């Protein structure tokens, strides 16, 4: 069982920045794919960014040029640096772990990001 602990959410003004972190338990982190999703009120959960075990990244169009996903395998942690935040980025952000061993998915508890105009 993998445990994910997210941190870094909060309230920020439009144009500001936040850095989300997700710490994972277990020994398979370095061979697992990590992703950030978000879910705004009344909307479906959507992919924001993903990073593979090899470090390849992919972003939603809404995140390109503003958000950066990175990983620290020594600390079993994935980060999402969010710059130039907009009110439309307001959502609960979730960390997702796709195990490189079992191929099972695990989700964090979510962290609220609120961007005021």
C-alpha positions in Angstrom: 0.0 0.0 0.0 1.4 3.4 -1.0 0.6 6.5 1.1 0.7 9.9 -0.5 0.9 13.1 1.4 0.3 16.4 -0.4 1.2 19.9 0.7 1.6 23.4 -0.6 -1.9 24.4 -1.5 -3.4 27.7 -0.3 -4.8 31.1 -1.3 -2.9 33.2 -3.8 -3.7 36.3 -5.9 -3.9 36.1 -9.6 -0.4 36.2 -11.1 1.1 34.6 -8.1 2.9 31.2 -7.6 2.5 28.1 -5.6 4.6 24.9 -5.3 2.7 21.7 -4.5 4.5 18.7 -3.2 3.5 15.0 -2.9 5.6 12.6 -0.8 5.1 8.9 -1.4 5.9 5.9 0.8 7.4 2.7 -0.4 10.4 1.7 -2.4 9.1 1.8 -5.9 8.8 5.5 -6.4 11.8 5.8 -8.7 10.2 3.3 -11.2 6.7 4.8 -11.0 4.9 7.4 -13.0 3.6 10.4 -11.0 0.9 12.8 -12.0 -1.1 15.8 -10.8 -4.8 16.1 -11.4 -7.2 18.8 -10.4 -10.9 19.0 -9.9 -12.9 22.3 -9.8 -16.4 22.4 -8.2 -18.9 20.9 -10.6 -16.3 19.7 -13.0 -14.6 16.4 -13.7 -11.2 15.6 -12.5 -8.6 16.5 -15.2 -5.0 15.7 -15.8 -2.6 18.7 -15.2 0.8 17.2 -15.6 2.6 13.8 -15.6 6.2 12.7 -15.2 7.4 9.2 -16.0 10.1 7.3 -14.2 12.5 8.3 -16.9 11.7 12.0 -16.4 9.6 12.6 -19.5 6.9 15.1 -18.9 3.6 16.0 -20.4 1.2 18.8 -19.6 -2.4 19.8 -20.2 -2.7 22.7 -22.6 -3.9 24.9 -19.7 -0.7 24.2 -17.9 1.9 24.5 -20.6 4.3 27.4 -20.1 3.1 28.1 -16.6 3.4 24.8 -14.6 6.4 22.6 -14.2 6.3 19.0 -12.8 9.5 17.6 -11.3 10.5 14.7 -9.2 13.1 14.0 -6.5 13.7 10.3 -6.3 16.0 10.6 -3.3 13.1 12.0 -1.3 10.2 10.1 -3.0 8.6 13.4 -3.8 7.0 15.0 -6.8 6.5 18.7 -7.2 4.2 21.0 -9.2 5.5 24.5 -9.6 2.7 26.7 -10.6 3.4 30.2 -11.9 1.1 33.0 -13.3 -1.8 31.5 -11.6 -5.3 32.4 -12.8 -8.7 32.2 -11.1 -9.5 29.3 -13.5 -6.8 27.3 -11.7 -8.8 27.2 -8.6 -9.4 23.5 -7.7 -8.5 20.7 -5.5 -5.2 19.3 -6.7 -4.5 15.6 -6.4 -1.3 13.6 -6.7 -1.5 10.2 -8.5 1.0 7.4 -8.2 1.0 4.7 -10.9 3.1 1.9 -9.5 5.9 0.6 -11.7 5.7 -2.7 -9.9 2.0 -3.5 -9.7 0.5 -1.0 -12.1 -2.0 0.0 -9.5 -3.0 3.6 -9.0 -2.9 5.5 -5.7 -4.3 8.9 -5.0 -3.5 11.6 -2.5 -6.1 13.3 -0.3 -6.0 16.5 -2.3 -4.9 20.0 -1.5 -7.0 23.1 -2.2 -5.6 25.8 -4.4 -7.6 29.0 -4.6 -6.7 31.9 -6.9 -8.3 35.2 -6.2 -8.8 37.9 -8.9 
